[in-house]
Amino acid sequence: MRTGATLREAAPVFCSMETIEVRFADLRRAAEQVTAFVEKQLGCEAEYGLRTGVEEDMGSAGLDTEQLLCEFSEQFRVDVSKFDFTGFISPEGFQDGGTPLWIILGLFFLAVYVIAWTTKFLIGAIYWPFNPKAATSFINEPIGNPFHSTPAPPRKSQHDILTIGDFVASAAAGYFVKRERVRFVFI
């Protein structure tokens, strides 16, 4: 895909941007071929065009994404050896960052919470005939949330998402690059 494409450094705008000179026909052909390749490999359609996330929108994760990158680099002759993919590829099988240990602990705390709430309700119900106002207050008092101090897993920002546009930009550049860091100049 690098027919007629050359690389030169551009003046920094907000982050280090690279300028790639490429013919429009070559870039369009790369976009069509890369999109067809990714859709064929993952077995689903790219709904959002070049902004389609490989993991988020197409359901790939872990080893599937790594295999896709390897096959992409071979077919389109893209060097991926110098790009750090840390944070771009989800762990295998758990796209939201969960692990079986956290799932088991979560279920354990959920069971404890249900038992505590049930016990509190039964004590309140037994105490109701003697002092309804105090029993109602006791039942309505919050138990506490064991998950309150556990922060939610961070969502991936747009810069941590591998998109089809990243694959197209990489095919034009000859090495893996994020689309947001590239400016195309048509020759």
C-alpha positions in Angstrom: 0.0 0.0 0.0 3.0 2.3 0.2 3.1 3.1 -3.6 4.4 6.6 -3.9 4.1 7.2 -0.1 6.9 9.0 1.7 7.3 10.1 5.3 8.5 13.4 6.6 8.2 15.1 10.0 5.6 17.8 10.3 5.6 20.9 12.5 4.1 19.9 15.9 0.5 21.0 16.3 -0.7 19.7 19.7 1.1 16.4 19.7 3.7 15.0 17.4 1.9 14.6 14.1 3.4 12.9 11.1 2.7 13.8 7.6 2.4 11.0 5.0 2.4 11.9 1.3 0.2 9.5 -0.6 -1.9 9.4 -3.7 -5.7 9.5 -3.0 -6.4 6.4 -5.1 -3.8 4.4 -3.1 -5.3 5.6 0.2 -8.9 4.8 -1.0 -7.7 1.4 -2.2 -6.0 0.8 1.2 -9.2 1.7 3.0 -11.3 -0.7 1.0 -8.8 -3.6 1.2 -8.1 -3.2 4.9 -11.8 -2.9 5.8 -12.6 -6.0 3.8 -9.6 -7.8 5.4 -10.7 -7.0 9.0 -14.4 -7.8 8.3 -13.4 -11.1 6.8 -11.0 -12.0 9.6 -13.5 -11.1 12.4 -16.6 -12.2 10.5 -18.7 -9.1 11.1 -19.3 -5.8 9.4 -17.6 -2.5 10.2 -20.7 -0.5 11.2 -19.0 2.9 11.8 -16.6 2.9 8.8 -13.0 3.9 9.7 -14.1 4.7 13.3 -15.2 1.2 14.0 -13.3 -0.2 17.1 -11.8 -3.6 16.4 -12.5 -4.8 20.0 -15.3 -2.5 21.1 -17.5 -2.7 18.1 -16.4 -5.9 16.3 -16.1 -8.1 19.4 -12.4 -9.2 19.0 -10.4 -9.6 22.2 -7.0 -10.9 23.4 -5.4 -13.5 21.2 -7.9 -12.8 18.4 -6.8 -9.2 18.2 -3.1 -10.2 18.4 -3.6 -12.8 15.6 -5.4 -10.1 13.5 -2.5 -7.7 14.0 0.0 -10.4 12.9 -2.0 -11.4 9.8 -2.5 -7.7 9.0 1.2 -6.9 9.3 2.1 -9.8 7.0 -0.5 -9.2 4.3 0.0 -5.4 4.2 3.7 -5.4 5.0 3.3 -3.2 8.1 6.0 -3.1 10.7 4.4 -3.5 14.1 7.5 -4.3 16.1 8.1 -0.7 17.4 4.5 0.1 18.4 3.6 -0.5 22.1 0.2 -2.1 22.2 -0.1 -2.0 26.0 -3.6 -0.9 26.8 -4.9 -1.4 23.3 -5.6 -5.2 23.6 -8.0 -6.5 26.2 -7.3 -9.6 28.2 -8.6 -12.8 26.7 -12.2 -13.5 27.5 -12.8 -10.6 29.9 -13.3 -7.4 27.8 -14.3 -5.3 30.8 -11.1 -6.1 32.8 -12.8 -8.6 35.1 -11.1 -11.8 36.3 -12.6 -15.0 37.7 -11.3 -14.1 41.2 -13.1 -10.7 41.2 -16.2 -12.4 40.0 -16.1 -15.0 42.8 -15.4 -12.3 45.4 -18.2 -10.1 44.1 -20.7 -13.0 44.3 -19.5 -13.7 47.9 -20.0 -10.1 49.0 -23.4 -10.0 47.2 -24.5 -13.1 49.3 -23.2 -11.5 52.5 -25.1 -8.3 51.6 -28.4 -10.2 50.9 -28.0 -12.1 54.2 -27.4 -8.9 56.1 -30.3 -7.1 54.6 -32.6 -10.1 55.2 -31.5 -10.3 58.9 -32.0 -6.6 59.3 -35.5 -6.8 57.8 -36.5 -9.8 60.0 -35.2 -8.0 63.2 -37.2 -4.9 62.2 -40.3 -7.0 61.5 -40.0 -8.6 65.0 -39.5 -5.2 66.7 -42.4 -3.6 64.7 -45.2 -4.4 67.2 -43.3 -2.8 70.1 -42.1 0.4 68.4 -43.2 0.9 64.8 -41.3 4.2 64.4 -38.0 2.8 65.6 -38.5 -0.4 63.6 -39.1 1.6 60.4 -36.0 3.7 61.1 -33.9 0.6 61.7 -35.1 -1.0 58.4 -34.5 2.1 56.4 -31.0 2.7 57.8 -28.5 1.7 55.0 -26.4 -1.3 55.6 -23.4 0.0 53.7 -22.0 -0.9 50.4 -18.9 -3.2 50.4 -18.2 -2.1 46.8 -18.2 1.6 47.6 -14.5 2.0 47.8 -13.8 -0.1 44.7 -13.5 2.2 41.7 -15.1 1.2 38.5 -12.6 0.0 35.8 -11.6 2.9 33.6 -13.2 3.1 30.2 -10.9 3.1 27.3 -10.4 6.6 25.8 -10.6 7.0 22.1 -6.8 7.0 22.0 -6.7 3.5 23.5 -9.1 2.0 20.9 -7.7 0.2 17.9 -9.9 1.3 14.9 -10.0 0.3 11.3 -8.7 3.8 10.5 -5.6 3.0 12.5 -5.1 -0.1 10.3 -5.6 2.0 7.1 -3.2 4.7 8.3 -0.6 2.0 9.1 -1.0 0.4 5.7 -0.3 3.7 4.1 2.7 4.5 6.4 4.3 1.0 6.3 4.5 0.8 10.1 1.8 0.8 12.8 0.6 4.3 13.7 -2.5 5.7 15.4 -4.7 7.6 12.9 -5.0 10.6 15.2 -1.2 11.1 14.9 -1.1 11.2 11.1 -1.9 13.9 8.6 -2.3 12.7 4.9 -1.1 15.0 2.1 -2.3 13.9 -1.3 0.1 14.0 -4.1 
